[in-house]
């Protein structure tokens, strides 16, 4: 069991594989920079968000995280997955991209399954594809405390297959743009 998984990259790929980040005081896993890959890992019962991705401004390589195999973020005290601006980066657009090639689950978190914060832009740059679920992938955000998907930023949600998103409660807040079309969540016992 890892106490904390954090990866940062300027140009090279970084792989987090078969990691369990559990019962941490703060985050379970954190990512910033291009070429981040997470495979067959779990982040649960952490004091803040299970997985956090920090965006970068347009003068730095955009944060790109790909999820492969089975990745889950559950029972965290804040969000399952959080996309936010980088620490000390200021209130300018921060760019991030998420690609789901496997199965990404975010369930039974206290606040949101995924929370995309203000000033995160996953839409309006030609090098940013947004939040993409590949044909063979799925993103499942179900039975979270407040909402399954909350978007305060700008996101282009893309489903390369059919029914790649599963969620029940979604919202855009403030200047938020974009929500996916979701299949309904199955019944779930806590």
N, C-alpha and C positions, 0 to 999 in steps of 0.2 A: 504494500500500500504506500503510495506516495503522499507526502504531506502537502505538497503543492507542485503543480506542473506549470511552468512558465516558459514560453518560447518566444524569442524575438529574433528576427532575421532582417538583414539589410538586402541581400540579394540571393542567398543560397536557401535551398529547401531545408526545413526542419520537420522531423516526424516525431509525433508523440504516439506510441503504440502500446496497447495492453497496459494502460495506466489506470489505477484506481485512486482518485483524489477524494478523500472522505474525511469528514469531521474536522475540517480546517476552520480556524477562527475567522478567516477572511474568505478569499476566493478559492475555488477548487483548481481551475486552470485559467491561464491568461495568455493571450496571443496578440502580437503586434508585428507588422511587417509582411512582406510577400512570402509566398512559398510555404505556408504553414499547413501541415497535414495532421489530422487526428484520426486514429484508426482503433477500433475495438477497445474503447475506453469508457470509464464511468466516472462521473463527478456527482457526489451525493452527500447530503447532510452537512453542507458547509455553512458557515456563518454569514456569508454574503451570497453572491451569485455563483452558480456552478461553473459556468464558462463565460469568460469575458473577452471580447475582442475590442482592441483600441484602434480607432481609425487613425489615419495619417493625413496631413495636408497635402495639397497637390504638388508641393516641391519635394516630397519624399516618396519612396516606393509605396504604393497603396497596400493596405493590409488585405491579404487574401488567405482565407482559411478554407480548406477542403476537408469534409468529413467522409470517411470511408469505413466500410464494415458496419458494425453496430456501435453507436455512440449514444450514451444516455446521460442526462442531467436531471436529477430528481431529488425531491425532498430538501431543497436548499431554502435558507431563510429569506432570501430575496428573490432573484430571478433564476430561472434555469439557464437561460442564455441572455447575455447583455451585450449590445453593440453600442459603444460610447466613444466619446472623443478621447484622445490620448491625454495622459496626465501632463499638465503644463502646456498644452497645445493651444490654448486660447479659444475664443468663441468664433472660429472660422469653420467653414465646411471641412469635415474630416471624411476621408474616403475609405470604404471597406467593401469587401466582396466575400460572399459566402457561397460555396458550392457543396451540395449534398449528393455524393455519388453512392452512398450506402443508405443506412437507416439512421436518422437523427431523431431521438426522442427527448422531449422536455415535458415532464409531468409531475403533478403533485408538489409544485413549488409554492411557497407562501404568497408571492406576488404574481409574477407573469411567467409564462412559458418562454417567451422571447420578448425582450424590451429593447427597442431601437430608439436611442435618445435623440433629442434636438441637436442640430448641427452635424448629424451623420448623413452623408449623401451616398446612397447606393444606387443612384439613378442617372444623373445628368452628365456623366463623363464617358467618352467613347471607350475608355479602357476599363470601365466598371460595368459588369453584367448584373450586379445587384445580388439578390438572393435566389439562386437557381437550384431547383431539384432536377437532377438528371433523370432520364427515362427509367433507369434501373433503381433510382433512389426514392426515399420518402422522408418527409418531415412531419412528425407527429407531436403536437403540443396540446395536451388534454388535461382536464381536471386540475388546473392551477387555481390559486386562491382568488385572484382578481380577474385576470384575462389570460387567455392562451397566447394571443399575439397583440402587442401594443406597439404602435408605430408613431413616434413623434418626429421622425426624420423624413427623408425622401428615399423611397425604396421601389425598385422594380422587381416584383416577385415573378419568377418564371417557372413554369411547370413543363418540362420537356416531354413528359409522358402523360398519363391519365391518372388523376386523383393522387398527385404527389404530395398534397398538403392535407393534413387531418387536424381539425381544430373546431371548437364550438364558439368561444367568446372572443371577438376581436374588436379593435377600435383604433382609429387615428385620432390623435390629440394635437391641439395647437395647429401648427403648420404642417403636420404630418401628411404625407402623400403615399398612397399605395397600401393595399391589403391583398392577400392571396384569396383565391376561390378554394374553399376547403370542403372536404368530405366531413360528415359528422363523426365525432368521437364515439367509440364504442363505450358501453357501460364499464365503469371501473370501480373496484373496491379499494379503499385506502389501505 
